[in-house]
Amino acid sequence: MLENMFLQLEQYYEEMVEIRRYLHQYPELSFQEVKTAQYILSFYKKLGISVEGNIGGNGVVAKIYGGKPGKTVAFRADFDALPIQDEKDVPYKSKIPGVTHACGHDGHTATLLVLAKVMNEYKESLTGTFVFVHQHAEEYSPGGAKPMIEAGCLEGVDVIFGTHLWATLPTGSISYRAGSMMAAADRFEVKIQGKGGHGAQPHKTKDSLVTASQLVLNLQQIVSRRVNPIEHSVLTIGYLHSGNAFNIIADTAILGGTVRTFNVETQAIIKEEMERIINGTCLTANCSYDFDYHDGYPPVVNHQEETVFLANCAKEIPGVEVVEGDPDLTGEDFSYYLQHVKGTFFFTGAKPEEEEKAFGHHHPKFDINEKAMLIAAKTLCSAAYQYHTAFEK
């Protein structure tokens, strides 16, 4: 029967592409995904599938009940977009100024919707219950996973699977990893308060911009000189804002960025060292400061047995290359699901065939090879179908 489901997924591939391209043209930012959520709700209702909206915010949860009782398998897809101008020259270019799906969430949604459509057609022959978690607000902490879990989206769930279409991996590949796969994703901001003045009279000022510039350099010593080199970590400054005229020394400067770690000990070291360096740098310049550090998503830690199971399911799909990947310092709030139930998160290679069209995630020209959606759907379908026999106990 699994082969028949694969064939059905292939027959619905064009619909999958159509859904993805529609969503790509009408993206919505995190916590603002009202129309996208309504689109997902309508899709399930037309198929007669049990579905609920407004789960923990804009989340949507659908359920398919197999003809035979068994375990409950959940799948998750996110559907928010990013505040980036779409610079691609394609027919399905975003129609919303300054907003685009530059991370593949439109493809995740299309994949899960068509997978649900196929599984619904075969539900009488399936064992167990299947939960389709469509999550809002993955891109911006505190994210949508936590409130959806608090609203009960994982009640009765035995296992959860999720994938990310990964545009830097070759299409046709599945990358998996047991244990720590993705990092904790924290963010911070520092406001430096100096004393502004005339650009020709720096001796009468406390130059916040010079202090901020020095701080940017000083913070780079933390990962290179304070963290054990064996421990993967990143401290990146993403912005520095100060001043608005060529002849004025700025009164304040604001800089911010992100910290990525795989364990709480390294995270604690970085936070402590940041406070010390910020304090010392500002003390030297006779400036004051405010330091705001926000703990973001925890690391994505995949469960061993479920990860091996998923990899084995993928290996059975013709033409798919399955590889064990390295830890990645990007972040994902799928981590919250894995703290509550067993499961695994994996990457589905989605690199465009033409090298000049291959851009990384969060790039204005980001795009995916849409064939990857079919591979992701088959992998999840295989896991859903085989889970009840692989974990009968």
C-alpha positions as CSV (number, residue, x, y, z in Angstrom):
1,M,0.0,0.0,0.0
2,L,2.9,2.3,0.7
3,E,3.9,2.2,-3.0
4,N,0.4,3.2,-3.9
5,M,0.5,6.1,-1.6
6,F,3.8,7.2,-3.1
7,L,2.2,7.0,-6.6
8,Q,-0.7,9.1,-5.3
9,L,1.7,11.7,-4.0
10,E,3.4,11.9,-7.4
11,Q,0.0,12.4,-9.0
12,Y,-0.7,15.3,-6.7
13,Y,2.7,16.9,-7.1
14,E,1.4,19.6,-9.4
15,E,-1.2,20.5,-6.8
16,M,1.6,20.6,-4.2
17,V,3.5,23.1,-6.4
18,E,0.4,25.2,-7.0
19,I,-0.3,25.4,-3.2
20,R,3.3,26.4,-2.5
21,R,3.4,29.1,-5.2
22,Y,0.1,30.6,-4.0
23,L,1.4,30.8,-0.5
24,H,4.6,32.2,-1.7
25,Q,2.7,35.1,-3.4
26,Y,0.8,35.9,-0.2
27,P,3.2,35.6,2.7
28,E,2.4,36.8,6.2
29,L,4.8,37.7,9.0
30,S,5.1,35.8,12.3
31,F,2.0,36.2,14.6
32,Q,0.1,37.9,11.6
33,E,-0.7,34.8,9.6
34,V,-4.5,35.1,9.6
35,K,-5.2,34.5,5.9
36,T,-2.6,31.7,5.7
37,A,-4.3,29.9,8.6
38,Q,-7.7,30.3,7.0
39,Y,-6.3,28.8,3.8
40,I,-5.1,25.8,5.7
41,L,-8.4,25.4,7.5
42,S,-10.4,25.6,4.3
43,F,-8.2,23.0,2.7
44,Y,-8.9,20.4,5.4
45,K,-12.6,21.3,5.6
46,K,-13.1,20.7,1.9
47,L,-11.7,17.2,2.4
48,G,-13.9,16.5,5.4
49,I,-10.9,16.1,7.7
50,S,-11.3,17.0,11.3
51,V,-9.6,20.4,11.9
52,E,-9.4,23.2,14.4
53,G,-7.9,26.7,14.2
54,N,-6.7,29.3,16.6
55,I,-4.6,26.8,18.5
56,G,-2.2,28.7,20.7
57,G,-2.7,31.7,18.3
58,N,-2.9,31.2,14.6
59,G,-2.0,27.5,14.8
60,V,-4.1,24.9,13.0
61,V,-4.3,21.2,13.9
62,A,-6.0,18.5,11.8
63,K,-6.5,14.8,12.6
64,I,-7.0,11.7,10.5
65,Y,-8.2,8.6,12.2
66,G,-7.0,5.3,10.7
67,G,-9.3,2.3,10.2
68,K,-7.4,0.4,12.9
69,P,-6.5,1.6,16.3
70,G,-2.9,2.3,17.1
71,K,-0.3,4.9,18.1
72,T,-0.7,8.6,17.3
73,V,1.9,10.1,14.9
74,A,2.2,13.8,14.5
75,F,3.8,15.9,11.8
76,R,4.6,19.6,12.0
77,A,5.0,22.3,9.3
78,D,5.5,26.0,9.9
79,F,3.9,28.7,7.7
80,D,5.2,32.2,8.6
81,A,7.3,34.4,6.4
82,L,10.1,36.9,6.8
83,P,10.4,40.7,6.6
84,I,12.5,40.5,3.4
85,Q,11.8,42.0,0.0
86,D,11.5,39.3,-2.6
87,E,14.1,39.9,-5.3
88,K,13.5,36.8,-7.4
89,D,12.3,37.1,-11.0
90,V,9.7,34.4,-11.0
91,P,5.9,34.3,-11.8
92,Y,5.2,33.4,-8.2
93,K,7.1,36.3,-6.7
94,S,5.7,37.7,-3.5
95,K,2.9,40.3,-4.0
96,I,3.4,41.7,-0.4
97,P,6.0,44.4,-0.3
98,G,8.8,43.7,2.2
99,V,7.6,40.2,3.0
100,T,8.6,36.9,1.5
101,H,8.9,33.2,2.2
102,A,12.7,33.2,2.3
103,C,13.0,30.0,4.4
104,G,10.8,27.4,2.7
105,H,7.8,27.5,5.1
106,D,5.4,27.7,2.1
107,G,6.9,24.4,0.9
108,H,6.6,22.8,4.3
109,T,2.9,23.7,4.3
110,A,2.2,22.5,0.8
111,T,4.0,19.2,1.6
112,L,1.9,18.5,4.7
113,L,-1.4,19.5,3.1
114,V,-0.9,17.1,0.2
115,L,0.4,14.3,2.5
116,A,-2.8,14.7,4.6
117,K,-4.9,14.5,1.4
118,V,-3.3,11.2,0.4
119,M,-3.4,9.7,3.8
120,N,-7.1,10.6,4.1
121,E,-7.8,8.7,1.0
122,Y,-6.2,5.6,2.5
123,K,-7.3,6.1,6.1
124,E,-9.4,3.0,6.3
125,S,-6.3,0.9,5.7
126,L,-4.1,2.8,8.1
127,T,-3.3,2.0,11.7
128,G,-3.4,4.7,14.3
129,T,-4.2,8.4,14.4
130,F,-2.3,11.1,12.5
131,V,-2.0,14.7,13.7
132,F,-1.0,17.5,11.3
133,V,0.3,20.4,13.2
134,H,0.5,23.6,11.2
135,Q,2.5,26.1,13.3
136,H,2.6,29.8,13.1
137,A,5.5,32.1,14.1
138,E,8.5,29.9,13.9
139,E,10.8,32.7,12.8
140,Y,10.5,35.0,15.8
141,S,10.9,34.0,19.4
142,P,8.9,33.2,21.6
143,G,7.5,31.4,18.5
144,G,4.4,29.4,17.9
145,A,5.4,25.9,19.1
146,K,5.2,26.6,22.8
147,P,1.7,28.2,22.9
148,M,0.4,25.4,20.6
149,I,1.8,22.8,22.9
150,E,0.2,24.6,25.9
151,A,-3.1,24.6,24.0
152,G,-2.9,20.8,23.7
153,C,-1.7,20.1,20.2
154,L,0.4,17.1,21.5
155,E,-2.2,15.5,23.7
156,G,-2.1,11.8,23.1
157,V,0.7,12.0,20.6
158,D,3.3,9.2,20.7
159,V,5.9,10.6,18.3
160,I,6.4,13.7,16.1
161,F,8.3,14.2,12.9
162,G,9.3,17.4,11.1
163,T,11.5,18.4,8.2
164,H,13.0,21.5,6.8
165,L,13.5,22.0,3.1
166,W,17.2,22.9,3.1
167,A,18.3,24.9,0.0
168,T,22.0,24.3,0.5
169,L,21.8,20.5,0.4
170,P,21.4,18.7,-2.9
171,T,17.9,17.8,-4.0
172,G,17.4,14.1,-3.5
173,S,19.1,13.9,-0.2
174,I,17.9,13.5,3.4
175,S,20.1,14.6,6.2
176,Y,19.5,13.2,9.7
177,R,21.3,13.3,13.0
178,A,20.5,11.8,16.4
179,G,21.2,14.0,19.5
180,S,21.9,17.7,19.2
181,M,21.1,18.8,15.6
182,M,20.3,22.5,15.8
183,A,21.4,25.1,18.3
184,A,19.8,27.3,20.9
185,A,19.0,30.6,19.3
186,D,19.3,33.6,21.6
187,R,19.2,37.3,20.8
188,F,20.6,40.3,22.6
189,E,20.7,44.1,22.4
190,V,23.0,46.6,24.0
191,K,22.2,50.3,24.3
192,I,25.2,52.5,25.0
193,Q,24.5,55.9,26.5
194,G,27.1,58.5,25.9
195,K,27.1,62.3,25.7
196,G,26.5,63.8,22.2
197,G,27.9,67.0,20.8
198,H,29.5,68.7,17.9
199,G,31.7,66.6,15.5
200,A,34.4,69.3,15.7
201,Q,34.5,69.1,19.6
202,P,34.9,65.4,20.5
203,H,36.7,66.3,23.8
204,K,33.4,67.6,25.1
205,T,31.5,64.4,24.4
206,K,31.3,60.7,25.3
207,D,31.3,59.1,21.9
208,S,28.7,56.3,22.0
209,L,29.5,55.2,18.4
210,V,33.2,54.8,19.0
211,T,32.4,52.8,22.2
212,A,30.0,50.6,20.3
213,S,32.5,50.0,17.6
214,Q,35.1,48.9,20.1
215,L,32.5,46.7,21.8
216,V,31.8,44.9,18.5
217,L,35.5,44.0,18.3
218,N,35.8,43.1,22.0
219,L,32.8,40.7,21.9
220,Q,34.5,38.7,19.2
221,Q,37.1,37.5,21.8
222,I,34.4,35.5,23.7
223,V,34.1,32.6,21.2
224,S,37.7,32.6,20.2
225,R,39.3,33.0,23.7
226,R,36.7,32.2,26.4
227,V,34.8,29.1,25.0
228,N,36.3,25.6,24.7
229,P,37.1,25.2,21.0
230,I,35.4,21.7,21.1
231,E,32.1,23.4,21.9
232,H,30.4,24.8,18.8
233,S,29.1,28.3,19.4
234,V,28.6,31.6,17.6
235,L,28.2,35.2,18.6
236,T,27.2,37.4,15.7
237,I,26.5,41.2,15.7
238,G,23.6,41.7,13.3
239,Y,23.1,45.5,13.6
240,L,24.6,48.7,14.9
241,H,22.5,51.9,14.8
242,S,23.8,55.3,15.8
243,G,23.7,58.9,14.7
244,N,21.9,60.7,11.8
245,A,24.2,63.5,10.7
246,F,27.8,63.9,9.5
247,N,28.8,66.5,12.0
248,I,27.2,65.3,15.2
249,I,28.7,62.9,17.7
250,A,26.0,60.5,18.6
251,D,24.4,60.5,22.1
252,T,23.4,56.8,21.9
253,A,24.3,53.7,20.0
254,I,22.4,50.4,19.8
255,L,23.8,47.1,18.7
256,G,22.3,43.7,18.7
257,G,22.8,40.1,17.5
258,T,22.5,36.5,18.2
259,V,24.2,33.8,20.3
260,R,24.1,30.1,19.2
261,T,25.1,27.2,21.5
262,F,24.4,23.5,22.0
263,N,24.5,23.3,25.8
264,V,23.5,25.4,28.8
265,E,27.1,25.5,30.2
266,T,28.5,27.2,27.1
267,Q,25.5,29.5,27.0
268,A,26.1,30.6,30.6
269,I,29.8,31.3,29.9
270,I,29.0,33.5,26.9
271,K,26.3,35.5,28.8
272,E,28.7,36.1,31.8
273,E,31.5,37.1,29.5
274,M,29.3,39.4,27.5
275,E,28.3,41.3,30.6
276,R,31.9,41.6,31.8
277,I,33.2,42.9,28.4
278,I,30.3,45.3,27.9
279,N,30.8,46.7,31.4
280,G,34.5,47.0,30.9
281,T,34.3,48.7,27.5
282,C,31.7,51.2,28.6
283,L,33.6,51.9,31.9
284,T,36.8,52.7,29.8
285,A,34.8,55.2,27.7
286,N,32.9,56.6,30.7
287,C,29.5,55.6,29.1
288,S,26.6,53.8,30.7
289,Y,24.7,50.9,29.1
290,D,21.6,48.7,29.1
291,F,22.1,45.0,28.2
292,D,19.1,42.9,27.3
293,Y,19.7,39.2,26.7
294,H,16.8,37.0,25.6
295,D,16.9,33.2,25.8
296,G,15.5,32.0,22.6
297,Y,14.6,28.5,21.4
298,P,16.5,25.6,23.1
299,P,18.6,23.2,21.0
300,V,16.9,20.7,18.8
301,V,17.8,17.3,20.3
302,N,16.6,14.4,18.3
303,H,15.7,11.0,19.9
304,Q,18.0,8.2,19.0
305,E,15.5,5.4,18.1
306,E,13.1,7.6,16.2
307,T,16.0,9.2,14.2
308,V,17.4,5.8,13.1
309,F,13.9,4.7,12.2
310,L,13.3,7.8,10.1
311,A,16.6,7.4,8.3
312,N,15.8,3.8,7.5
313,C,12.4,4.8,6.1
314,A,14.1,7.4,3.9
315,K,16.7,4.8,2.7
316,E,13.8,2.7,1.2
317,I,12.7,5.5,-1.1
318,P,14.1,5.0,-4.6
319,G,16.5,7.7,-5.7
320,V,17.0,9.2,-2.2
321,E,20.5,9.6,-0.7
322,V,20.4,9.5,3.1
323,V,23.4,11.0,5.0
324,E,24.2,11.7,8.6
325,G,24.6,15.4,8.9
326,D,26.7,17.6,11.1
327,P,25.2,19.8,13.9
328,D,23.9,23.1,12.5
329,L,24.0,26.4,14.4
330,T,20.7,27.6,13.0
331,G,17.8,27.4,15.4
332,E,14.3,25.9,15.4
333,D,11.4,25.9,17.9
334,F,10.7,22.3,16.9
335,S,12.9,21.8,19.9
336,Y,9.9,22.3,22.2
337,Y,8.0,19.4,20.7
338,L,10.9,17.1,21.3
339,Q,11.0,18.1,24.9
340,H,7.5,16.7,25.3
341,V,7.3,13.7,23.0
342,K,9.8,11.5,21.2
343,G,10.6,12.3,17.6
344,T,13.1,13.7,15.1
345,F,13.7,16.6,12.8
346,F,15.6,16.3,9.6
347,F,16.7,18.2,6.5
348,T,15.3,17.5,3.0
349,G,17.8,18.7,0.4
350,A,16.1,21.4,-1.8
351,K,19.0,23.0,-3.7
352,P,17.9,24.5,-7.1
353,E,19.3,22.8,-10.1
354,E,20.8,26.0,-11.6
355,E,23.7,27.0,-9.4
356,E,23.1,30.7,-10.1
357,K,19.7,30.4,-8.5
358,A,21.0,28.7,-5.3
359,F,20.9,31.1,-2.4
360,G,21.0,30.5,1.3
361,H,18.1,30.8,3.7
362,H,16.9,34.3,4.5
363,H,18.4,35.7,1.3
364,P,16.2,38.0,-0.8
365,K,16.5,35.6,-3.8
366,F,16.0,32.5,-1.8
367,D,14.1,29.7,-3.6
368,I,13.8,25.9,-3.5
369,N,13.8,23.0,-5.9
370,E,10.1,22.1,-5.6
371,K,10.9,18.4,-6.3
372,A,12.1,18.3,-2.7
373,M,8.6,18.6,-1.4
374,L,7.7,15.3,-3.0
375,I,10.7,13.7,-1.3
376,A,9.8,15.1,2.0
377,A,6.2,14.0,1.6
378,K,7.3,10.4,0.8
379,T,9.7,10.3,3.7
380,L,7.0,11.4,6.2
381,C,4.4,9.1,4.6
382,S,6.8,6.1,5.0
383,A,7.4,7.0,8.6
384,A,3.6,7.3,9.3
385,Y,2.9,4.0,7.6
386,Q,5.6,2.0,9.2
387,Y,5.7,3.5,12.7
388,H,3.1,1.2,14.3
389,T,5.0,-2.0,13.3
390,A,8.4,-0.6,14.2
391,F,7.3,0.5,17.6
392,E,4.6,-2.1,18.5
393,K,5.7,-2.2,22.1
